[in-house]
């Protein structure tokens, strides 16, 4: 960013950091052994709706860009209450799920849609229900960090479980240190 940009309040958009997603495999093993949480088989990618120079704006354009084989994976696109788009992928194989989300991220970055990417969410559920509750690991694209989100109701969360997840995953994943970035993602289409 140059002096002119600073004076006029323009900022350069930060490219998403995608490589940290692959650390999830180790984290999944830790969550299972320490907290009895297993992958739910669902992950979501959240991004801003179409705007700017790109001609990729419709759901069909996005599906065509990502080139997912829908016979192997269940892929859905939806829009949440705030107008953000969610690409949700279902796959019982956690390694494949992480790879598919990473491939979607990479494809969007290659087509100059990187600044639209906001976060990826991976669901974890108790292996032996009811357990302590479900957890979503949220990956903040621009920071390259994770944080746990444990919803318990329509507008309630289990902060104690989130802190416990953080303590167990601190060596496996880059955990977001700034707790103000641990945003509540209500009505996320990922279980």
Number of C-alpha atoms within 10 A of each C-alpha: 9 9 9 9 11 11 8 8 8 12 10 10 11 11 16 20 17 21 11 15 20 14 13 19 14 13 19 18 16 19 20 16 11 12 19 18 24 21 25 22 19 24 29 26 25 23 22 16 17 17 11 11 8 10 10 20 12 11 16 11 12 17 18 11 14 17 12 16 10 11 7 9 15 13 18 15 17 13 15 13 8 7 11 15 22 24 22 22 23 21 19 12 12 20 13 14 21 22 13 19 23 19 16 20 23 19 17 20 17 10 12 15 21 21 17 22 21 18 21 26 28 26 23 25 23 19 15 10 11 9 12 16 18 23 29 26 20 25 25 23 26 17 16 18 19 28 26 26 25 24 22 14 10 8 10 11 17 16 14 10 19 19 15 13 22 20 11 15 22 13 12 16 21 18 20 20 12 8 9 7 11 16 11 15 14 15 13 15 20 20 19
